Amino acid sequence: MAAAGGHIGLGTTSQFGAGQGVVAIANASAAPSVYPADGGVLFVKDGAFIYRGAKGTVTRSAPA
């Protein structure tokens, strides 16, 4: 969702860390419990950016 100041918020419209033109992603309310059949899922858990792939990989690319 686009927000004031040129921000983009996924699951949030107010937490942009005092930045300008940033993308913010809220923590997932529930982490994915199954792997996608084709592709992957990006989500945030406890402030960490995580990718879950189709072959069972879970990669934490940005720890909190």
Wavefront OBJ file of the C-alpha trace (Angstrom):
o trace
v 0.000 0.000 0.000
v 1.402 3.415 -0.902
v 1.734 5.839 1.998
v 2.560 9.518 2.440
v 6.162 10.470 1.702
v 6.536 8.035 -1.218
v 6.738 5.005 1.062
v 5.423 1.522 0.288
v 4.149 -0.490 3.214
v 3.311 -4.197 3.173
v 1.167 -4.771 6.243
v 2.031 -1.340 7.656
v 1.325 2.292 6.868
v 3.287 3.952 9.649
v 6.618 2.226 10.370
v 9.231 3.645 8.016
v 12.124 4.357 10.393
v 12.063 8.096 9.632
v 13.230 7.318 6.076
v 12.007 8.811 2.816
v 10.770 6.690 -0.094
v 11.350 3.370 1.694
v 9.663 -0.030 1.589
v 8.509 -1.422 4.941
v 7.342 -4.991 5.548
v 5.509 -5.855 8.749
v 6.188 -9.090 10.627
v 4.100 -11.968 9.298
v 1.178 -12.710 11.604
v 1.870 -16.391 10.873
v 4.982 -17.733 9.160
v 4.326 -20.062 6.194
v 3.853 -23.632 7.417
v 4.274 -25.386 4.052
v 6.646 -24.862 1.155
v 5.251 -23.381 -2.064
v 4.965 -25.873 -4.921
v 6.777 -23.593 -7.367
v 8.753 -20.498 -6.429
v 9.201 -19.069 -2.976
v 7.779 -16.893 -0.232
v 9.365 -13.761 1.259
v 8.327 -12.701 4.766
v 9.518 -10.976 7.927
v 9.637 -12.729 11.302
v 10.803 -10.907 14.442
v 12.277 -8.224 12.178
v 14.367 -10.662 10.091
v 13.870 -10.977 6.306
v 13.322 -14.637 5.355
v 12.902 -16.546 2.085
v 11.277 -19.989 2.023
v 11.854 -21.883 -1.228
v 10.019 -24.711 -2.941
v 12.714 -27.314 -2.190
v 12.680 -26.776 1.568
v 15.309 -24.083 1.859
v 14.843 -21.367 4.453
v 17.236 -18.459 4.077
v 17.495 -15.631 6.582
v 18.984 -12.878 4.434
v 18.820 -10.004 6.916
v 18.890 -10.835 10.615
v 17.079 -8.444 12.933
l 1 2 3 4 5 6 7 8 9 10 11 12 13 14 15 16 17 18 19 20 21 22 23 24 25 26 27 28 29 30 31 32 33 34 35 36 37 38 39 40 41 42 43 44 45 46 47 48 49 50 51 52 53 54 55 56 57 58 59 60 61 62 63 64
